[in-house]
Amino acid sequence: MENCYVVAVAGIFLNEQNEVLIAKRIPKPDFPIDIWEFPSGRLEPNETLEACLRREMKEELNLNISQYELFHVYNFYRGEAPAVLINYICNSDNLQNIKVVEHSELKWVKISKLKLYFTLPKQLEIMKLLSKNVS
């Protein structure tokens, strides 16, 4: 399919110590790198962005989202396919119930330390925006 975008959402969770939750991706055939990222997932056909965000965070982390706010959107290429990633700042009332489900590891990290884990240019852009906008 030409000009078909992959649409994905990412959840950025902050804890009381002002740390963000990152997840280490398990390499898969369609994305063979084990990078650190914000938990994310693809939009399914006929699914709203909100429904996708809620479903993905439940599937990947066992978290229910209580509030969310659009933070940043960016385009990139996933292999040959154009993609858009919609990042949300999320709150959950059940952070204590978090589980590693679809990643090899989860970690809470100070925003200032994200540069030790994030390597992709768009990730570094998000890190800078978080540094400026999250107190």
ZAVO-545533 format. One record per residue: residue in three letters; x negated, y, z negated of N, C-alpha, C, O in turn. Coordinates in pm, whole numbers, padded with zeros to 5 digits, always signed. Each point is the difference from the previous one (the first is absolute). Layout:
<sites>
alaXYZXYZXYZXYZ
...
</sites>
This chain:
<sites>
met-00084-00119+00000+00084+00119+00000-00088+00124+00000-00079+00020-00092
glu+00092+00063+00192-00079+00122+00006+00059+00108-00089+00122+00008-00020
asn-00211+00076-00035+00039+00114-00082+00088-00037-00119+00084+00079-00042
cys-00104-00198-00010+00075-00042-00117-00088+00019-00123-00108-00060-00010
tyr+00153+00142-00082-00076+00030-00122+00025-00104-00107+00111-00050-00016
val-00216+00018-00057+00013-00075-00124+00027+00106-00107-00077+00095-00014
val+00185-00111-00061+00033+00095-00106-00016-00073-00133+00053-00109-00020
ala-00129+00172-00071-00022-00060-00131+00014+00107-00108-00013+00120+00026
val+00041-00166-00146+00010+00088-00117-00103-00045-00103-00035-00118-00006
ala-00013+00213-00073-00093-00032-00109+00050+00065-00128+00054+00110+00002
gly-00073-00180-00112+00039+00051-00131-00123+00041-00079-00092-00080-00019
ile+00091+00204-00027-00109+00050-00084+00055+00014-00141+00082+00087-00028
phe-00127-00176-00061+00046-00001-00138-00106+00061-00090-00119-00030+00014
leu+00162+00114-00106-00089+00060-00099+00041-00048-00139+00119-00009-00030
asn-00218-00022-00054+00033-00038-00137-00019+00119-00094-00029+00111+00045
glu+00046-00134-00174-00008+00109-00098-00140+00057-00013-00017+00112-00049
gln-00084-00187+00091-00138+00049-00004-00039+00071+00130-00117+00031+00022
asn+00217-00005+00062-00020+00067+00129-00091-00081+00093-00081+00056+00074
glu+00095-00187-00081-00070-00089+00091+00099-00047+00106+00121-00004-00024
val-00174-00030+00142+00085-00050+00108-00023-00150+00017-00109-00052-00025
leu+00213-00015+00068-00005-00144+00021-00048-00027+00143+00058+00050+00096
ile-00164-00131-00085-00045-00043+00132+00001-00152+00004-00005-00067-00103
ala+00012+00014+00224+00010-00144+00019-00101-00044+00105-00021+00069+00100
lys-00043-00183-00124-00095-00054+00097+00073-00095+00094+00056-00101-00041
arg-00059+00137+00167+00069-00076+00104-00065-00137+00019-00122-00013-00003
ile+00205-00088+00023-00047-00132+00039-00012+00000+00152+00097+00031+00068
pro-00214-00064-00014-00014+00000+00147+00099-00095+00067+00025-00111-00047
lys+00033+00159+00157+00095-00079+00079-00042+00008+00146-00077+00089+00037
pro+00127-00179+00048-00040+00003+00141+00025+00134+00070-00079+00041+00084
asp+00190+00027-00118+00030+00126+00067-00073+00120-00062+00001+00109+00058
phe-00065-00128-00174-00076+00108-00065-00105-00068-00089+00021-00017-00120
pro-00136-00020+00182-00095-00088-00068-00098+00068-00097-00109-00053-00021
ile+00144+00164-00036-00090+00067-00093+00060-00003-00141+00121+00017-00017
asp-00206-00037-00082+00047-00002-00139-00027+00136-00065-00086+00013-00087
ile+00161+00088+00131-00020+00136-00050+00090+00028-00120+00100-00069-00023
trp-00137+00171-00053+00086+00052-00105+00096+00099+00063-00037+00073+00092
glu+00159-00070-00142+00102+00088+00057+00108+00025-00105+00002-00063-00106
phe+00087+00156+00137+00122+00012-00079+00093-00111+00049+00003-00029+00119
pro+00072-00033-00209+00093-00105+00043+00092+00053+00110+00054+00109-00010
ser-00039-00189+00114+00074+00049+00116+00064-00117+00074-00028-00116-00028
gly+00114+00151+00122+00065-00102+00081+00073+00060+00117+00026+00121+00004
arg+00007-00205+00089+00063+00044+00126+00152+00009-00010+00066-00076-00070
leu-00016+00172+00142+00144+00019+00015+00056-00113+00085-00055-00032+00105
glu+00166-00027-00149+00067-00104+00076+00109+00062+00087+00046+00111-00029
pro-00004-00180+00136+00106+00054+00086+00125+00037-00080+00043-00075-00088
asn+00014+00189+00119+00123+00051-00062-00013+00029-00149+00101+00010-00069
glu-00223+00005+00019-00022+00028-00141-00031+00149-00017-00072+00058+00082
thr+00124+00003-00186-00033+00140-00028-00137+00006-00067-00049-00101-00053
leu-00013+00217+00055-00129+00017-00067+00012-00028-00150-00087-00065-00059
glu+00194+00114-00003+00021-00024-00143+00013-00149-00028-00062-00052-00094
ala+00142-00017+00173+00019-00144-00022-00132-00075+00019-00030-00094-00074
cys-00048+00135+00173-00130-00062+00024-00094+00021-00118-00065-00094-00046
leu+00059+00217-00004-00086+00031-00114+00040-00085-00121-00086-00060-00065
arg+00213+00056+00036+00048-00077-00116-00028-00151+00019-00045-00066-00093
arg+00071+00015+00210-00022-00143+00027-00148-00035-00010-00037-00097-00066
glu-00048+00176+00131-00143-00031+00000-00061+00006-00140-00082-00085-00035
met+00120+00183-00044-00057+00010-00134+00050-00113-00090-00072-00045-00090
lys+00193-00001+00114+00052-00115-00075-00073-00127+00044-00041-00080-00084
glu+00026+00061+00216-00066-00120+00051-00148-00004-00038-00050-00105-00042
glu-00019+00217+00055-00145+00001-00019-00044+00015-00145-00107-00048-00038
leu+00189+00114-00044-00044+00034-00135+00098-00042-00111-00032+00009-00118
asn+00150-00053+00158+00108-00028-00095+00045+00128-00072+00039-00005-00116
leu-00045+00118+00185+00039+00127-00060+00129+00053+00060+00021-00009+00121
asn+00064+00062-00207+00119+00073+00044-00034+00149-00003-00055+00050-00098
ile+00088+00018+00203-00029+00144+00008+00114+00077-00063+00117-00018+00037
ser-00150+00105-00132+00102+00083-00063+00010+00137+00069+00109+00057+00008
gln-00221-00006+00041-00002+00128+00073-00111-00008+00104-00098-00073-00016
tyr+00115+00150+00124-00106+00010+00100+00009+00135+00068+00106+00063+00004
glu-00219-00020+00049-00007+00129+00070-00099-00013+00115-00109-00054-00017
leu+00147+00103+00133-00089-00002+00116-00127+00077-00034+00006+00112-00050
phe-00121-00172+00079-00127+00065-00029-00077+00039+00126-00043+00114+00013
his+00026-00209+00079-00079+00029+00120+00030-00105+00107+00026-00116-00030
val-00031+00159+00155+00022-00088+00114-00119+00014+00093-00046+00111+00026
tyr-00002-00223+00026-00105+00010+00101+00013-00110+00103+00055-00107-00026
asn-00109+00136+00145-00003-00095+00111-00138-00062+00008-00100+00063-00036
phe+00095-00185+00084-00127-00068+00023+00025-00114+00097+00113-00022+00044
tyr-00217-00050-00010+00014-00118+00085-00034-00123-00081-00101-00005-00069
arg+00186-00095+00080-00026-00130-00060-00033-00092+00116+00089-00057+00063
gly-00218+00044-00036-00041-00068+00122+00039+00087+00117-00041+00116+00008
glu+00119-00169+00083+00048+00074+00117+00132+00070-00024+00042+00084+00079
ala+00025-00118-00188+00135+00051-00025-00003+00132-00076-00067+00011-00102
pro+00139+00090+00152+00012+00123-00078+00085-00026-00124+00096-00078+00004
ala-00131+00144-00112+00070-00024-00126+00017+00132-00075-00072+00097+00022
val+00170-00095-00111+00021+00113-00089+00015-00056-00141+00072-00098-00022
leu-00141+00161-00073+00010-00041-00140+00059+00115-00079-00053+00111+00000
ile+00164-00139-00068+00072+00100-00079-00029-00029-00147+00041-00103-00054
asn-00112+00195-00010-00044-00018-00139+00095+00071-00096+00037+00116+00021
tyr+00003-00187-00125+00090+00055-00102-00066-00008-00137-00068-00098-00032
ile+00087+00201-00048-00032-00007-00143+00119-00069-00065+00114+00043+00017
cys-00140-00149-00090+00108-00081-00057-00011-00009-00151-00109+00003-00058
asn+00224-00014-00005+00008-00029-00142+00076-00131-00017+00089-00033+00079
ser-00127-00039-00184+00070-00123-00031+00015-00010-00151-00092+00033-00075
asp+00208-00079+00032+00024-00017-00143-00055-00133-00052+00005-00027-00120
asn-00058-00055+00211-00048-00131-00045-00146-00026+00041-00033-00110+00045
leu-00054+00211-00059-00141-00020+00034-00064-00114-00079-00096-00062+00046
gln+00147+00035-00165-00055-00108-00081+00028-00137+00062-00064-00099-00038
asn+00157+00091+00133+00034-00127+00065-00072-00021+00132+00033-00092+00075
ile-00129+00176-00045-00070-00008+00128-00067-00136+00016-00054-00055-00096
lys+00057+00002+00218-00060-00130+00030-00077+00008+00131+00038+00073+00091
val-00146-00148-00084-00072-00016+00126+00075-00106+00079+00005-00117-00039
val+00054+00158+00151+00079-00094+00079-00062-00017+00139-00029-00113+00040
glu+00007+00221+00032-00049-00009+00137-00139+00059+00019-00041+00027+00113
his-00032-00007-00220-00136+00051+00006-00091-00091-00082+00048-00083-00077
ser-00177+00100+00095-00092-00082-00080-00026+00062-00136-00040-00068-00094
glu+00064+00201+00083-00030+00070-00125+00072+00134-00004+00023+00062+00104
leu+00014-00019-00224+00055+00133-00023-00089+00070-00100-00062-00063-00085
lys+00054+00197+00096-00087+00074-00090+00055+00142-00017+00046+00062+00095
trp-00052-00010-00220+00031+00139-00028-00131+00079+00003-00096-00037-00067
val+00094+00144+00145-00124+00075+00023+00028+00150-00011+00102+00048+00047
lys-00195+00024-00109+00009+00146-00002-00009+00051+00144-00074-00055+00081
ile+00149+00159-00050+00000+00055+00135-00142+00036+00043-00039-00022+00115
ser-00039+00076-00207-00138+00038+00032-00089-00119+00035-00107+00018+00059
lys+00149-00139-00094-00078-00122+00027+00049-00075+00124-00059-00102+00037
leu+00165+00150+00028+00052-00070+00118-00104-00012+00110+00003-00096+00077
lys-00094+00191-00069-00102-00004+00105-00089-00124-00010-00066-00038+00097
leu+00064-00026-00213-00077-00123-00016+00072-00120+00064-00061-00104+00024
tyr+00190+00120+00003+00082-00110+00053+00052+00027+00140+00012-00092+00081
phe+00019+00216-00052+00057+00035+00130-00112+00030+00099-00095+00071-00032
thr+00108-00125+00152-00104+00017+00101+00051+00060+00131-00078+00057+00076
leu+00206-00070-00050+00054+00050+00126+00024+00150-00007+00039+00051-00105
pro-00062+00021+00215+00015+00147-00002+00137+00047-00049+00007+00098-00074
lys+00099-00164+00113+00134+00042-00044+00018-00024-00150+00070+00077-00067
gln-00131-00181+00014+00006-00025-00144-00071+00113-00076+00048+00046-00103
leu-00161-00003+00155-00075+00107-00065+00078+00131+00005-00007+00081-00093
glu+00081-00061+00201+00086+00118+00011+00107-00002-00109+00025+00102-00065
ile+00039-00216+00045+00102-00015-00105-00063+00025-00137+00060+00066-00085
met-00180-00119+00063-00069+00020-00128-00020+00149-00028+00023+00046-00112
lys-00065+00029+00212-00021+00144-00017+00132+00071-00031+00005+00088-00086
leu+00101-00127+00155+00131+00059-00025+00049-00031-00142+00056+00087-00067
leu-00077-00210+00022+00038-00036-00136-00078+00082-00101+00056+00047-00099
ser-00184-00029+00123-00084+00079-00092+00053+00142-00015-00003+00056-00110
lys+00052+00000+00218+00051+00138-00001+00141+00012-00059+00034+00102-00060
asn+00047-00207+00078+00143+00011-00031+00048-00074-00123+00114+00021-00042
val-00195-00106-00015+00043-00077-00117-00080+00047-00120-00123+00000+00002
ser+00195+00040-00105-00072+00046-00120+00010-00101-00111-00054+00021-00109
</sites>
